[in-house]
């Protein structure tokens, strides 16, 4: 399902787009998809930074300790 988004642009700009045979609806769609992708990534990075601050620094080599512990449990 799709929805319609109306964008008002100056008449001269629309004429130039048509003159240059630019498929502006496709270009706007691509731009909005990219914008959403970037904003989601920014939000995720912001959440990761907040989580990193709340967890704090882990001392030692945690991955080595976890692998060793797992191997010893077998």
LUMLUMDREN-2810 file (N, C-alpha, C; in Angstrom, 1 decimal):
<atoms>
<atom><aa>X</aa><ch>A</ch><at>N</at><xx>0.8</xx><yy>-1.2</yy><zz>0.0</zz></atom>
<atom><aa>X</aa><ch>A</ch><at>CA</at><xx>0.0</xx><yy>0.0</yy><zz>0.0</zz></atom>
<atom><aa>X</aa><ch>A</ch><at>C</at><xx>0.9</xx><yy>1.2</yy><zz>0.0</zz></atom>
<atom><aa>X</aa><ch>A</ch><at>N</at><xx>0.5</xx><yy>2.3</yy><zz>-0.6</zz></atom>
<atom><aa>X</aa><ch>A</ch><at>CA</at><xx>1.3</xx><yy>3.5</yy><zz>-0.7</zz></atom>
<atom><aa>X</aa><ch>A</ch><at>C</at><xx>0.4</xx><yy>4.7</yy><zz>-0.2</zz></atom>
<atom><aa>X</aa><ch>A</ch><at>N</at><xx>1.1</xx><yy>5.8</yy><zz>0.0</zz></atom>
<atom><aa>X</aa><ch>A</ch><at>CA</at><xx>0.5</xx><yy>7.0</yy><zz>0.4</zz></atom>
<atom><aa>X</aa><ch>A</ch><at>C</at><xx>1.0</xx><yy>8.1</yy><zz>-0.5</zz></atom>
<atom><aa>X</aa><ch>A</ch><at>N</at><xx>0.3</xx><yy>9.2</yy><zz>-0.5</zz></atom>
<atom><aa>X</aa><ch>A</ch><at>CA</at><xx>0.7</xx><yy>10.4</yy><zz>-1.4</zz></atom>
<atom><aa>X</aa><ch>A</ch><at>C</at><xx>1.2</xx><yy>11.5</yy><zz>-0.5</zz></atom>
<atom><aa>X</aa><ch>A</ch><at>N</at><xx>2.4</xx><yy>12.0</yy><zz>-0.9</zz></atom>
<atom><aa>X</aa><ch>A</ch><at>CA</at><xx>3.0</xx><yy>13.2</yy><zz>-0.2</zz></atom>
<atom><aa>X</aa><ch>A</ch><at>C</at><xx>3.0</xx><yy>14.3</yy><zz>-1.2</zz></atom>
<atom><aa>X</aa><ch>A</ch><at>N</at><xx>2.4</xx><yy>15.4</yy><zz>-0.9</zz></atom>
<atom><aa>X</aa><ch>A</ch><at>CA</at><xx>2.5</xx><yy>16.5</yy><zz>-1.8</zz></atom>
<atom><aa>X</aa><ch>A</ch><at>C</at><xx>3.6</xx><yy>17.5</yy><zz>-1.5</zz></atom>
<atom><aa>X</aa><ch>A</ch><at>N</at><xx>4.3</xx><yy>17.9</yy><zz>-2.5</zz></atom>
<atom><aa>X</aa><ch>A</ch><at>CA</at><xx>5.4</xx><yy>18.8</yy><zz>-2.3</zz></atom>
<atom><aa>X</aa><ch>A</ch><at>C</at><xx>5.2</xx><yy>20.1</yy><zz>-3.2</zz></atom>
<atom><aa>X</aa><ch>A</ch><at>N</at><xx>5.2</xx><yy>21.2</yy><zz>-2.6</zz></atom>
<atom><aa>X</aa><ch>A</ch><at>CA</at><xx>5.1</xx><yy>22.4</yy><zz>-3.3</zz></atom>
<atom><aa>X</aa><ch>A</ch><at>C</at><xx>6.5</xx><yy>23.0</yy><zz>-3.7</zz></atom>
<atom><aa>X</aa><ch>A</ch><at>N</at><xx>6.7</xx><yy>23.2</yy><zz>-5.0</zz></atom>
<atom><aa>X</aa><ch>A</ch><at>CA</at><xx>8.0</xx><yy>23.8</yy><zz>-5.4</zz></atom>
<atom><aa>X</aa><ch>A</ch><at>C</at><xx>7.7</xx><yy>24.9</yy><zz>-6.4</zz></atom>
<atom><aa>X</aa><ch>A</ch><at>N</at><xx>8.6</xx><yy>25.8</yy><zz>-6.5</zz></atom>
<atom><aa>X</aa><ch>A</ch><at>CA</at><xx>8.4</xx><yy>26.9</yy><zz>-7.5</zz></atom>
<atom><aa>X</aa><ch>A</ch><at>C</at><xx>8.2</xx><yy>26.4</yy><zz>-8.9</zz></atom>
<atom><aa>X</aa><ch>A</ch><at>N</at><xx>7.4</xx><yy>27.1</yy><zz>-9.6</zz></atom>
<atom><aa>X</aa><ch>A</ch><at>CA</at><xx>7.0</xx><yy>26.7</yy><zz>-11.0</zz></atom>
<atom><aa>X</aa><ch>A</ch><at>C</at><xx>8.2</xx><yy>26.5</yy><zz>-11.9</zz></atom>
<atom><aa>X</aa><ch>A</ch><at>N</at><xx>9.2</xx><yy>27.5</yy><zz>-11.7</zz></atom>
<atom><aa>X</aa><ch>A</ch><at>CA</at><xx>10.4</xx><yy>27.4</yy><zz>-12.5</zz></atom>
<atom><aa>X</aa><ch>A</ch><at>C</at><xx>11.2</xx><yy>26.1</yy><zz>-12.3</zz></atom>
<atom><aa>X</aa><ch>A</ch><at>N</at><xx>11.2</xx><yy>25.7</yy><zz>-11.0</zz></atom>
<atom><aa>X</aa><ch>A</ch><at>CA</at><xx>11.9</xx><yy>24.5</yy><zz>-10.7</zz></atom>
<atom><aa>X</aa><ch>A</ch><at>C</at><xx>11.2</xx><yy>23.3</yy><zz>-11.3</zz></atom>
<atom><aa>X</aa><ch>A</ch><at>N</at><xx>9.9</xx><yy>23.2</yy><zz>-11.3</zz></atom>
<atom><aa>X</aa><ch>A</ch><at>CA</at><xx>9.2</xx><yy>22.1</yy><zz>-11.9</zz></atom>
<atom><aa>X</aa><ch>A</ch><at>C</at><xx>9.5</xx><yy>22.1</yy><zz>-13.4</zz></atom>
<atom><aa>X</aa><ch>A</ch><at>N</at><xx>9.5</xx><yy>23.3</yy><zz>-14.0</zz></atom>
<atom><aa>X</aa><ch>A</ch><at>CA</at><xx>9.7</xx><yy>23.4</yy><zz>-15.5</zz></atom>
<atom><aa>X</aa><ch>A</ch><at>C</at><xx>11.1</xx><yy>22.9</yy><zz>-15.8</zz></atom>
<atom><aa>X</aa><ch>A</ch><at>N</at><xx>12.1</xx><yy>23.2</yy><zz>-15.0</zz></atom>
<atom><aa>X</aa><ch>A</ch><at>CA</at><xx>13.5</xx><yy>22.7</yy><zz>-15.2</zz></atom>
<atom><aa>X</aa><ch>A</ch><at>C</at><xx>13.6</xx><yy>21.2</yy><zz>-15.0</zz></atom>
<atom><aa>X</aa><ch>A</ch><at>N</at><xx>12.9</xx><yy>20.7</yy><zz>-14.0</zz></atom>
<atom><aa>X</aa><ch>A</ch><at>CA</at><xx>12.9</xx><yy>19.2</yy><zz>-13.9</zz></atom>
<atom><aa>X</aa><ch>A</ch><at>C</at><xx>12.4</xx><yy>18.5</yy><zz>-15.1</zz></atom>
<atom><aa>X</aa><ch>A</ch><at>N</at><xx>11.3</xx><yy>19.0</yy><zz>-15.6</zz></atom>
<atom><aa>X</aa><ch>A</ch><at>CA</at><xx>10.6</xx><yy>18.5</yy><zz>-16.8</zz></atom>
<atom><aa>X</aa><ch>A</ch><at>C</at><xx>11.5</xx><yy>18.6</yy><zz>-18.0</zz></atom>
<atom><aa>X</aa><ch>A</ch><at>N</at><xx>12.1</xx><yy>19.8</yy><zz>-18.1</zz></atom>
<atom><aa>X</aa><ch>A</ch><at>CA</at><xx>13.0</xx><yy>20.1</yy><zz>-19.3</zz></atom>
<atom><aa>X</aa><ch>A</ch><at>C</at><xx>14.2</xx><yy>19.2</yy><zz>-19.3</zz></atom>
<atom><aa>X</aa><ch>A</ch><at>N</at><xx>14.7</xx><yy>18.8</yy><zz>-18.1</zz></atom>
<atom><aa>X</aa><ch>A</ch><at>CA</at><xx>15.8</xx><yy>17.9</yy><zz>-18.0</zz></atom>
<atom><aa>X</aa><ch>A</ch><at>C</at><xx>15.4</xx><yy>16.5</yy><zz>-18.0</zz></atom>
<atom><aa>X</aa><ch>A</ch><at>N</at><xx>14.1</xx><yy>16.2</yy><zz>-18.1</zz></atom>
<atom><aa>X</aa><ch>A</ch><at>CA</at><xx>13.6</xx><yy>14.9</yy><zz>-18.1</zz></atom>
<atom><aa>X</aa><ch>A</ch><at>C</at><xx>14.0</xx><yy>14.1</yy><zz>-16.8</zz></atom>
<atom><aa>X</aa><ch>A</ch><at>N</at><xx>13.9</xx><yy>14.8</yy><zz>-15.7</zz></atom>
<atom><aa>X</aa><ch>A</ch><at>CA</at><xx>14.2</xx><yy>14.2</yy><zz>-14.4</zz></atom>
<atom><aa>X</aa><ch>A</ch><at>C</at><xx>12.9</xx><yy>13.6</yy><zz>-13.8</zz></atom>
<atom><aa>X</aa><ch>A</ch><at>N</at><xx>12.9</xx><yy>12.3</yy><zz>-13.5</zz></atom>
<atom><aa>X</aa><ch>A</ch><at>CA</at><xx>11.8</xx><yy>11.7</yy><zz>-12.9</zz></atom>
<atom><aa>X</aa><ch>A</ch><at>C</at><xx>11.8</xx><yy>12.1</yy><zz>-11.4</zz></atom>
<atom><aa>X</aa><ch>A</ch><at>N</at><xx>11.2</xx><yy>13.3</yy><zz>-11.1</zz></atom>
<atom><aa>X</aa><ch>A</ch><at>CA</at><xx>11.3</xx><yy>13.8</yy><zz>-9.8</zz></atom>
<atom><aa>X</aa><ch>A</ch><at>C</at><xx>10.6</xx><yy>13.0</yy><zz>-8.7</zz></atom>
<atom><aa>X</aa><ch>A</ch><at>N</at><xx>9.5</xx><yy>12.3</yy><zz>-9.1</zz></atom>
<atom><aa>X</aa><ch>A</ch><at>CA</at><xx>8.9</xx><yy>11.5</yy><zz>-8.0</zz></atom>
<atom><aa>X</aa><ch>A</ch><at>C</at><xx>9.8</xx><yy>10.3</yy><zz>-7.6</zz></atom>
<atom><aa>X</aa><ch>A</ch><at>N</at><xx>10.5</xx><yy>9.7</yy><zz>-8.5</zz></atom>
<atom><aa>X</aa><ch>A</ch><at>CA</at><xx>11.5</xx><yy>8.7</yy><zz>-8.2</zz></atom>
<atom><aa>X</aa><ch>A</ch><at>C</at><xx>12.6</xx><yy>9.2</yy><zz>-7.4</zz></atom>
<atom><aa>X</aa><ch>A</ch><at>N</at><xx>13.1</xx><yy>10.4</yy><zz>-7.8</zz></atom>
<atom><aa>X</aa><ch>A</ch><at>CA</at><xx>14.3</xx><yy>11.0</yy><zz>-7.1</zz></atom>
<atom><aa>X</aa><ch>A</ch><at>C</at><xx>13.9</xx><yy>11.4</yy><zz>-5.6</zz></atom>
<atom><aa>X</aa><ch>A</ch><at>N</at><xx>12.7</xx><yy>11.9</yy><zz>-5.5</zz></atom>
<atom><aa>X</aa><ch>A</ch><at>CA</at><xx>12.2</xx><yy>12.2</yy><zz>-4.1</zz></atom>
<atom><aa>X</aa><ch>A</ch><at>C</at><xx>12.0</xx><yy>11.0</yy><zz>-3.3</zz></atom>
<atom><aa>X</aa><ch>A</ch><at>N</at><xx>11.5</xx><yy>9.9</yy><zz>-3.9</zz></atom>
<atom><aa>X</aa><ch>A</ch><at>CA</at><xx>11.3</xx><yy>8.6</yy><zz>-3.2</zz></atom>
<atom><aa>X</aa><ch>A</ch><at>C</at><xx>12.7</xx><yy>8.1</yy><zz>-2.7</zz></atom>
<atom><aa>X</aa><ch>A</ch><at>N</at><xx>13.7</xx><yy>8.1</yy><zz>-3.6</zz></atom>
<atom><aa>X</aa><ch>A</ch><at>CA</at><xx>15.0</xx><yy>7.6</yy><zz>-3.2</zz></atom>
<atom><aa>X</aa><ch>A</ch><at>C</at><xx>15.6</xx><yy>8.5</yy><zz>-2.1</zz></atom>
<atom><aa>X</aa><ch>A</ch><at>N</at><xx>15.4</xx><yy>9.8</yy><zz>-2.2</zz></atom>
<atom><aa>X</aa><ch>A</ch><at>CA</at><xx>15.9</xx><yy>10.7</yy><zz>-1.2</zz></atom>
<atom><aa>X</aa><ch>A</ch><at>C</at><xx>15.3</xx><yy>10.4</yy><zz>0.2</zz></atom>
<atom><aa>X</aa><ch>A</ch><at>N</at><xx>14.0</xx><yy>10.2</yy><zz>0.2</zz></atom>
<atom><aa>X</aa><ch>A</ch><at>CA</at><xx>13.3</xx><yy>10.0</yy><zz>1.4</zz></atom>
<atom><aa>X</aa><ch>A</ch><at>C</at><xx>13.7</xx><yy>8.6</yy><zz>2.0</zz></atom>
<atom><aa>X</aa><ch>A</ch><at>N</at><xx>13.9</xx><yy>7.6</yy><zz>1.2</zz></atom>
<atom><aa>X</aa><ch>A</ch><at>CA</at><xx>14.3</xx><yy>6.3</yy><zz>1.7</zz></atom>
<atom><aa>X</aa><ch>A</ch><at>C</at><xx>15.7</xx><yy>6.4</yy><zz>2.3</zz></atom>
<atom><aa>X</aa><ch>A</ch><at>N</at><xx>16.6</xx><yy>7.1</yy><zz>1.6</zz></atom>
<atom><aa>X</aa><ch>A</ch><at>CA</at><xx>17.9</xx><yy>7.3</yy><zz>2.2</zz></atom>
<atom><aa>X</aa><ch>A</ch><at>C</at><xx>17.9</xx><yy>8.1</yy><zz>3.5</zz></atom>
<atom><aa>X</aa><ch>A</ch><at>N</at><xx>17.1</xx><yy>9.1</yy><zz>3.5</zz></atom>
<atom><aa>X</aa><ch>A</ch><at>CA</at><xx>17.0</xx><yy>9.9</yy><zz>4.7</zz></atom>
<atom><aa>X</aa><ch>A</ch><at>C</at><xx>16.5</xx><yy>9.1</yy><zz>5.9</zz></atom>
<atom><aa>X</aa><ch>A</ch><at>N</at><xx>15.5</xx><yy>8.2</yy><zz>5.7</zz></atom>
<atom><aa>X</aa><ch>A</ch><at>CA</at><xx>15.0</xx><yy>7.4</yy><zz>6.7</zz></atom>
<atom><aa>X</aa><ch>A</ch><at>C</at><xx>16.1</xx><yy>6.4</yy><zz>7.2</zz></atom>
<atom><aa>X</aa><ch>A</ch><at>N</at><xx>16.9</xx><yy>5.8</yy><zz>6.2</zz></atom>
<atom><aa>X</aa><ch>A</ch><at>CA</at><xx>18.0</xx><yy>4.9</yy><zz>6.6</zz></atom>
<atom><aa>X</aa><ch>A</ch><at>C</at><xx>19.0</xx><yy>5.6</yy><zz>7.4</zz></atom>
<atom><aa>X</aa><ch>A</ch><at>N</at><xx>19.4</xx><yy>6.8</yy><zz>7.0</zz></atom>
<atom><aa>X</aa><ch>A</ch><at>CA</at><xx>20.4</xx><yy>7.6</yy><zz>7.8</zz></atom>
<atom><aa>X</aa><ch>A</ch><at>C</at><xx>19.9</xx><yy>8.0</yy><zz>9.2</zz></atom>
<atom><aa>X</aa><ch>A</ch><at>N</at><xx>18.6</xx><yy>8.4</yy><zz>9.3</zz></atom>
<atom><aa>X</aa><ch>A</ch><at>CA</at><xx>18.1</xx><yy>8.8</yy><zz>10.6</zz></atom>
<atom><aa>X</aa><ch>A</ch><at>C</at><xx>18.0</xx><yy>7.6</yy><zz>11.5</zz></atom>
<atom><aa>X</aa><ch>A</ch><at>N</at><xx>17.6</xx><yy>6.4</yy><zz>11.0</zz></atom>
<atom><aa>X</aa><ch>A</ch><at>CA</at><xx>17.5</xx><yy>5.2</yy><zz>11.8</zz></atom>
<atom><aa>X</aa><ch>A</ch><at>C</at><xx>18.9</xx><yy>4.9</yy><zz>12.3</zz></atom>
<atom><aa>X</aa><ch>A</ch><at>N</at><xx>19.9</xx><yy>5.0</yy><zz>11.5</zz></atom>
<atom><aa>X</aa><ch>A</ch><at>CA</at><xx>21.3</xx><yy>4.7</yy><zz>11.9</zz></atom>
<atom><aa>X</aa><ch>A</ch><at>C</at><xx>21.8</xx><yy>5.6</yy><zz>12.9</zz></atom>
<atom><aa>X</aa><ch>A</ch><at>N</at><xx>21.4</xx><yy>6.9</yy><zz>12.8</zz></atom>
<atom><aa>X</aa><ch>A</ch><at>CA</at><xx>21.8</xx><yy>7.9</yy><zz>13.8</zz></atom>
<atom><aa>X</aa><ch>A</ch><at>C</at><xx>21.1</xx><yy>7.6</yy><zz>15.1</zz></atom>
<atom><aa>X</aa><ch>A</ch><at>N</at><xx>19.9</xx><yy>7.2</yy><zz>15.1</zz></atom>
<atom><aa>X</aa><ch>A</ch><at>CA</at><xx>19.1</xx><yy>6.8</yy><zz>16.3</zz></atom>
<atom><aa>X</aa><ch>A</ch><at>C</at><xx>19.8</xx><yy>5.6</yy><zz>17.0</zz></atom>
<atom><aa>X</aa><ch>A</ch><at>N</at><xx>20.1</xx><yy>4.6</yy><zz>16.2</zz></atom>
<atom><aa>X</aa><ch>A</ch><at>CA</at><xx>20.8</xx><yy>3.4</yy><zz>16.8</zz></atom>
<atom><aa>X</aa><ch>A</ch><at>C</at><xx>22.1</xx><yy>3.8</yy><zz>17.4</zz></atom>
<atom><aa>X</aa><ch>A</ch><at>N</at><xx>22.9</xx><yy>4.6</yy><zz>16.7</zz></atom>
<atom><aa>X</aa><ch>A</ch><at>CA</at><xx>24.2</xx><yy>5.0</yy><zz>17.2</zz></atom>
<atom><aa>X</aa><ch>A</ch><at>C</at><xx>24.1</xx><yy>5.8</yy><zz>18.5</zz></atom>
<atom><aa>X</aa><ch>A</ch><at>N</at><xx>23.1</xx><yy>6.6</yy><zz>18.6</zz></atom>
<atom><aa>X</aa><ch>A</ch><at>CA</at><xx>22.8</xx><yy>7.4</yy><zz>19.8</zz></atom>
<atom><aa>X</aa><ch>A</ch><at>C</at><xx>22.4</xx><yy>6.5</yy><zz>20.9</zz></atom>
<atom><aa>X</aa><ch>A</ch><at>N</at><xx>21.6</xx><yy>5.5</yy><zz>20.7</zz></atom>
<atom><aa>X</aa><ch>A</ch><at>CA</at><xx>21.2</xx><yy>4.5</yy><zz>21.7</zz></atom>
<atom><aa>X</aa><ch>A</ch><at>C</at><xx>22.4</xx><yy>3.7</yy><zz>22.2</zz></atom>
<atom><aa>X</aa><ch>A</ch><at>N</at><xx>23.3</xx><yy>3.3</yy><zz>21.2</zz></atom>
<atom><aa>X</aa><ch>A</ch><at>CA</at><xx>24.5</xx><yy>2.5</yy><zz>21.5</zz></atom>
<atom><aa>X</aa><ch>A</ch><at>C</at><xx>25.4</xx><yy>3.3</yy><zz>22.4</zz></atom>
<atom><aa>X</aa><ch>A</ch><at>N</at><xx>25.6</xx><yy>4.6</yy><zz>22.1</zz></atom>
<atom><aa>X</aa><ch>A</ch><at>CA</at><xx>26.4</xx><yy>5.5</yy><zz>23.0</zz></atom>
<atom><aa>X</aa><ch>A</ch><at>C</at><xx>25.9</xx><yy>5.6</yy><zz>24.4</zz></atom>
<atom><aa>X</aa><ch>A</ch><at>N</at><xx>24.5</xx><yy>5.7</yy><zz>24.5</zz></atom>
<atom><aa>X</aa><ch>A</ch><at>CA</at><xx>23.9</xx><yy>5.8</yy><zz>25.8</zz></atom>
<atom><aa>X</aa><ch>A</ch><at>C</at><xx>24.1</xx><yy>4.5</yy><zz>26.6</zz></atom>
<atom><aa>X</aa><ch>A</ch><at>N</at><xx>23.9</xx><yy>3.4</yy><zz>25.9</zz></atom>
<atom><aa>X</aa><ch>A</ch><at>CA</at><xx>24.1</xx><yy>2.1</yy><zz>26.5</zz></atom>
<atom><aa>X</aa><ch>A</ch><at>C</at><xx>25.6</xx><yy>1.9</yy><zz>26.9</zz></atom>
<atom><aa>X</aa><ch>A</ch><at>N</at><xx>26.5</xx><yy>2.3</yy><zz>26.1</zz></atom>
<atom><aa>X</aa><ch>A</ch><at>CA</at><xx>27.9</xx><yy>2.2</yy><zz>26.4</zz></atom>
<atom><aa>X</aa><ch>A</ch><at>C</at><xx>28.2</xx><yy>3.0</yy><zz>27.7</zz></atom>
<atom><aa>X</aa><ch>A</ch><at>N</at><xx>27.7</xx><yy>4.2</yy><zz>27.8</zz></atom>
<atom><aa>X</aa><ch>A</ch><at>CA</at><xx>27.9</xx><yy>5.1</yy><zz>28.9</zz></atom>
<atom><aa>X</aa><ch>A</ch><at>C</at><xx>27.3</xx><yy>4.4</yy><zz>30.2</zz></atom>
<atom><aa>X</aa><ch>A</ch><at>N</at><xx>26.2</xx><yy>3.8</yy><zz>30.1</zz></atom>
<atom><aa>X</aa><ch>A</ch><at>CA</at><xx>25.5</xx><yy>3.2</yy><zz>31.3</zz></atom>
<atom><aa>X</aa><ch>A</ch><at>C</at><xx>26.2</xx><yy>1.9</yy><zz>31.7</zz></atom>
<atom><aa>X</aa><ch>A</ch><at>N</at><xx>26.8</xx><yy>1.2</yy><zz>30.8</zz></atom>
<atom><aa>X</aa><ch>A</ch><at>CA</at><xx>27.5</xx><yy>-0.1</yy><zz>31.1</zz></atom>
<atom><aa>X</aa><ch>A</ch><at>C</at><xx>28.9</xx><yy>0.2</yy><zz>31.7</zz></atom>
<atom><aa>X</aa><ch>A</ch><at>N</at><xx>29.5</xx><yy>1.2</yy><zz>31.1</zz></atom>
<atom><aa>X</aa><ch>A</ch><at>CA</at><xx>30.9</xx><yy>1.5</yy><zz>31.5</zz></atom>
<atom><aa>X</aa><ch>A</ch><at>C</at><xx>31.9</xx><yy>0.6</yy><zz>30.9</zz></atom>
<atom><aa>X</aa><ch>A</ch><at>N</at><xx>33.1</xx><yy>0.8</yy><zz>31.4</zz></atom>
<atom><aa>X</aa><ch>A</ch><at>CA</at><xx>34.2</xx><yy>0.0</yy><zz>30.8</zz></atom>
<atom><aa>X</aa><ch>A</ch><at>C</at><xx>34.4</xx><yy>-1.3</yy><zz>31.5</zz></atom>
<atom><aa>X</aa><ch>A</ch><at>N</at><xx>34.6</xx><yy>-2.3</yy><zz>30.7</zz></atom>
<atom><aa>X</aa><ch>A</ch><at>CA</at><xx>34.8</xx><yy>-3.7</yy><zz>31.2</zz></atom>
<atom><aa>X</aa><ch>A</ch><at>C</at><xx>36.3</xx><yy>-3.9</yy><zz>31.3</zz></atom>
<atom><aa>X</aa><ch>A</ch><at>N</at><xx>36.7</xx><yy>-4.3</yy><zz>32.5</zz></atom>
<atom><aa>X</aa><ch>A</ch><at>CA</at><xx>38.1</xx><yy>-4.5</yy><zz>32.8</zz></atom>
<atom><aa>X</aa><ch>A</ch><at>C</at><xx>38.6</xx><yy>-5.9</yy><zz>32.3</zz></atom>
<atom><aa>X</aa><ch>A</ch><at>N</at><xx>39.8</xx><yy>-6.0</yy><zz>31.9</zz></atom>
<atom><aa>X</aa><ch>A</ch><at>CA</at><xx>40.4</xx><yy>-7.2</yy><zz>31.4</zz></atom>
<atom><aa>X</aa><ch>A</ch><at>C</at><xx>39.9</xx><yy>-7.6</yy><zz>30.0</zz></atom>
<atom><aa>X</aa><ch>A</ch><at>N</at><xx>40.1</xx><yy>-8.8</yy><zz>29.6</zz></atom>
<atom><aa>X</aa><ch>A</ch><at>CA</at><xx>39.8</xx><yy>-9.3</yy><zz>28.3</zz></atom>
<atom><aa>X</aa><ch>A</ch><at>C</at><xx>38.6</xx><yy>-10.2</yy><zz>28.4</zz></atom>
<atom><aa>X</aa><ch>A</ch><at>N</at><xx>37.4</xx><yy>-9.6</yy><zz>28.4</zz></atom>
<atom><aa>X</aa><ch>A</ch><at>CA</at><xx>36.2</xx><yy>-10.3</yy><zz>28.7</zz></atom>
<atom><aa>X</aa><ch>A</ch><at>C</at><xx>35.9</xx><yy>-11.5</yy><zz>27.7</zz></atom>
<atom><aa>X</aa><ch>A</ch><at>N</at><xx>36.2</xx><yy>-11.3</yy><zz>26.5</zz></atom>
<atom><aa>X</aa><ch>A</ch><at>CA</at><xx>35.9</xx><yy>-12.3</yy><zz>25.5</zz></atom>
<atom><aa>X</aa><ch>A</ch><at>C</at><xx>36.8</xx><yy>-13.5</yy><zz>25.7</zz></atom>
<atom><aa>X</aa><ch>A</ch><at>N</at><xx>38.0</xx><yy>-13.4</yy><zz>26.1</zz></atom>
<atom><aa>X</aa><ch>A</ch><at>CA</at><xx>38.9</xx><yy>-14.5</yy><zz>26.4</zz></atom>
<atom><aa>X</aa><ch>A</ch><at>C</at><xx>38.4</xx><yy>-15.3</yy><zz>27.6</zz></atom>
<atom><aa>X</aa><ch>A</ch><at>N</at><xx>38.0</xx><yy>-14.5</yy><zz>28.6</zz></atom>
<atom><aa>X</aa><ch>A</ch><at>CA</at><xx>37.4</xx><yy>-15.1</yy><zz>29.8</zz></atom>
<atom><aa>X</aa><ch>A</ch><at>C</at><xx>36.1</xx><yy>-15.9</yy><zz>29.5</zz></atom>
<atom><aa>X</aa><ch>A</ch><at>N</at><xx>35.3</xx><yy>-15.4</yy><zz>28.7</zz></atom>
<atom><aa>X</aa><ch>A</ch><at>CA</at><xx>34.0</xx><yy>-16.0</yy><zz>28.4</zz></atom>
<atom><aa>X</aa><ch>A</ch><at>C</at><xx>34.3</xx><yy>-17.3</yy><zz>27.6</zz></atom>
<atom><aa>X</aa><ch>A</ch><at>N</at><xx>35.2</xx><yy>-17.3</yy><zz>26.6</zz></atom>
<atom><aa>X</aa><ch>A</ch><at>CA</at><xx>35.5</xx><yy>-18.5</yy><zz>25.8</zz></atom>
<atom><aa>X</aa><ch>A</ch><at>C</at><xx>36.1</xx><yy>-19.5</yy><zz>26.7</zz></atom>
<atom><aa>X</aa><ch>A</ch><at>N</at><xx>37.0</xx><yy>-19.1</yy><zz>27.6</zz></atom>
<atom><aa>X</aa><ch>A</ch><at>CA</at><xx>37.7</xx><yy>-20.1</yy><zz>28.5</zz></atom>
<atom><aa>X</aa><ch>A</ch><at>C</at><xx>36.6</xx><yy>-20.7</yy><zz>29.4</zz></atom>
<atom><aa>X</aa><ch>A</ch><at>N</at><xx>35.7</xx><yy>-19.9</yy><zz>29.9</zz></atom>
<atom><aa>X</aa><ch>A</ch><at>CA</at><xx>34.7</xx><yy>-20.4</yy><zz>30.8</zz></atom>
<atom><aa>X</aa><ch>A</ch><at>C</at><xx>33.8</xx><yy>-21.4</yy><zz>30.1</zz></atom>
<atom><aa>X</aa><ch>A</ch><at>N</at><xx>33.4</xx><yy>-21.1</yy><zz>28.8</zz></atom>
<atom><aa>X</aa><ch>A</ch><at>CA</at><xx>32.6</xx><yy>-22.0</yy><zz>28.0</zz></atom>
<atom><aa>X</aa><ch>A</ch><at>C</at><xx>33.3</xx><yy>-23.3</yy><zz>27.8</zz></atom>
<atom><aa>X</aa><ch>A</ch><at>N</at><xx>34.6</xx><yy>-23.3</yy><zz>27.5</zz></atom>
<atom><aa>X</aa><ch>A</ch><at>CA</at><xx>35.3</xx><yy>-24.5</yy><zz>27.2</zz></atom>
<atom><aa>X</aa><ch>A</ch><at>C</at><xx>35.4</xx><yy>-25.4</yy><zz>28.4</zz></atom>
<atom><aa>X</aa><ch>A</ch><at>N</at><xx>35.6</xx><yy>-24.7</yy><zz>29.6</zz></atom>
<atom><aa>X</aa><ch>A</ch><at>CA</at><xx>35.7</xx><yy>-25.5</yy><zz>30.8</zz></atom>
<atom><aa>X</aa><ch>A</ch><at>C</at><xx>34.4</xx><yy>-26.2</yy><zz>31.2</zz></atom>
<atom><aa>X</aa><ch>A</ch><at>N</at><xx>33.3</xx><yy>-25.6</yy><zz>30.8</zz></atom>
<atom><aa>X</aa><ch>A</ch><at>CA</at><xx>32.0</xx><yy>-26.2</yy><zz>31.1</zz></atom>
<atom><aa>X</aa><ch>A</ch><at>C</at><xx>31.7</xx><yy>-27.4</yy><zz>30.3</zz></atom>
<atom><aa>X</aa><ch>A</ch><at>N</at><xx>32.4</xx><yy>-27.6</yy><zz>29.2</zz></atom>
<atom><aa>X</aa><ch>A</ch><at>CA</at><xx>32.1</xx><yy>-28.8</yy><zz>28.4</zz></atom>
<atom><aa>X</aa><ch>A</ch><at>C</at><xx>32.6</xx><yy>-30.1</yy><zz>29.0</zz></atom>
</atoms>
